[in-house]
Amino acid sequence: MARKCELTGKGPRKGSKIWRSGKAKKLGGIGTHITAITKRRFLPNLQRVKAVVDGEVRYVWVATSALKKGLVTKPPKRTWKKAETAKA
């Protein structure tokens, strides 16, 4: 699965994690210092939802920001019952 929103195109972004050591000055120390910076990825919050796409209902991977904006058209709820299984 590509970690990409099918509506907005939102994907992973680059970033870094900063490691610090020491005690903050306002807590009585001599201040914190950066000891290492490591690379990391910020992944979008993707959800698999049923949506109406080109007139048909299918599952799509969508970012939650797109869900909040109302970019997803949800399919209508089923009102009919499944057919009873034939008993032999």
Summary of the structure (lengths in Angstrom):
residues: 88
radius of gyration: 23.8
end to end distance: 42.9
largest distance: 82.3
contacts: 163
relative contact order: 0.23
helix: 10%
strand: 40%
